[in-house]
Amino acid sequence: MTAEWEDNDKIQQNAGSDLDDDLLDTGTVNIGEHRHRNVNDYPADLSDISSEHLHQLHLLDAEDDSALRDIADNEDLLHFAWSSDPQVFTGTREDFHGPSGPTFLVEGATPLDIFEKIWDEAIIEHIIKETNRYAFQLFSQTNLTPQSRIRRWTDITRDELWAFFGIIMLHSFVPNPVEKEYWYPLLPDLQIGNFKNRMSFRRFCLIKKCLHFVDNTSIAEPSTREQKKLTKIQPILNHLNDKFSSLYLPEQNIAIDESLLLWKGRLSFSQLIANKAARVGVKSYELCESRTGYLWKMEVYAGKSCDPSESVDPQRGTNEPEGATSQIVYRLVRPLLDKGKFFFTDGQLL
């Protein structure tokens, strides 16, 4: 036993020379009385280390642990009880104290008053101006026939545009595949409403043909194919997003999902989603309040970009993912980040 202890003493005395030269050549630096080692200097296979050297490694680790305990104010910081059981997690949900609800006085307001908050005077005048401009461009064409319907065009007024919107919305309550039958049904008993008293069928068709939201001559060449597909309606999409987000502040729980607007016509970016009620139509990514379903922001999907680098969001942060779908989600939620909100998708918390 005495010989063994003498051997151990010799090993400890020579630890600074033999061990440092053989194992910790560049990984041991003396700072005061504490040793700081680089784990990359250890051999990958500990079976190659002799028992004497392994013993010295344990002694050095014990010295480091002792030094850490001297530095740490709390002994519990050195002990961790890791577990793969998710039930061990005892985190508490953050309280949401931010304002929510309409940003304007709704007491005593009628549905029409709220509708006019969204479709305000500015966007109505914009539609009237661009519709009359486009009708004049069509009328200026030299290849019009004498019987062309556009020759009977007169500038649309504000009241006519509101009547046109009303007729469009009433059509959705009682769908009819033959639009003319709303004005002239085959059987008088099948008459739906009194549309002819508000607007003639010819005038309705003429307004629908000339309805426009942007000046074609001032459209710059879009940078991406998606922008080109949505250029004609982009002013309306921008206006609705601004109004939806400015007129209402959502609550804490917010849902992000994709929606499908039924569309049976020919459209290059129409989508097929079998698990949706519409199945085929225009897909959009929507951010809605979970409790009320209020649509706070949306983005219409117009297909893949021909060059992915052209669709990079200029406001994208350095830590945000580069995937197309992930970028869409970040664009939707970016105004609500760091405000104590909870975002859900398919029932899962993000």
Stockholm file with secondary structure:
# STOCKHOLM 1.0

chainA/1-350         MTAEWEDNDKIQQNAGSDLDDDLLDTGTVNIGEHRHRNVNDYPADLSDISSEHLHQLHLLDAEDDSALRDIADNEDLLHFAWSSDPQVFTGTREDFHGPSGPTFLVEGATPLDIFEKIWDEAIIEHIIKETNRYAFQLFSQTNLTPQSRIRRWTDITRDELWAFFGIIMLHSFVPNPVEKEYWYPLLPDLQIGNFKNRMSFRRFCLIKKCLHFVDNTSIAEPSTREQKKLTKIQPILNHLNDKFSSLYLPEQNIAIDESLLLWKGRLSFSQLIANKAARVGVKSYELCESRTGYLWKMEVYAGKSCDPSESVDPQRGTNEPEGATSQIVYRLVRPLLDKGKFFFTDGQLL
#=GR chainA/1-350 SS CHHHHHHHHHHHHTIIIIIHHHTCTTTEEEETTEEEECGGGSCSCGGGSCHHHHHHHHHHHHHHHHHHHHHCSCGGGGCCCCCSCGGGCCCCCCCCCSCCEESSCCTTCCHHHHHHHHSCHHHHHHHHHHHHHHHHHHHTCTTCCTTCGGGGCCCCCHHHHHHHHHHHHHHHHSCCSCGGGGTSCSSGGGCCSCHHHHCCHHHHHHHHHHCCSSCGGGCCCCSSHHHHHHTTTHHHHHHHHHHHHHSEECCSEEEEEEEEEECCSCCTTCEECTTSSSCEEEEEEEEEETTTCCEEEEEECCCCCSSGGGGCCTTCCTTSCCCHHHHHHHHHHGGGTTSSCEEEETTEEC
#=GC SS_cons         CHHHHHHHHHHHHTIIIIIHHHTCTTTEEEETTEEEECGGGSCSCGGGSCHHHHHHHHHHHHHHHHHHHHHCSCGGGGCCCCCSCGGGCCCCCCCCCSCCEESSCCTTCCHHHHHHHHSCHHHHHHHHHHHHHHHHHHHTCTTCCTTCGGGGCCCCCHHHHHHHHHHHHHHHHSCCSCGGGGTSCSSGGGCCSCHHHHCCHHHHHHHHHHCCSSCGGGCCCCSSHHHHHHTTTHHHHHHHHHHHHHSEECCSEEEEEEEEEECCSCCTTCEECTTSSSCEEEEEEEEEETTTCCEEEEEECCCCCSSGGGGCCTTCCTTSCCCHHHHHHHHHHGGGTTSSCEEEETTEEC
//
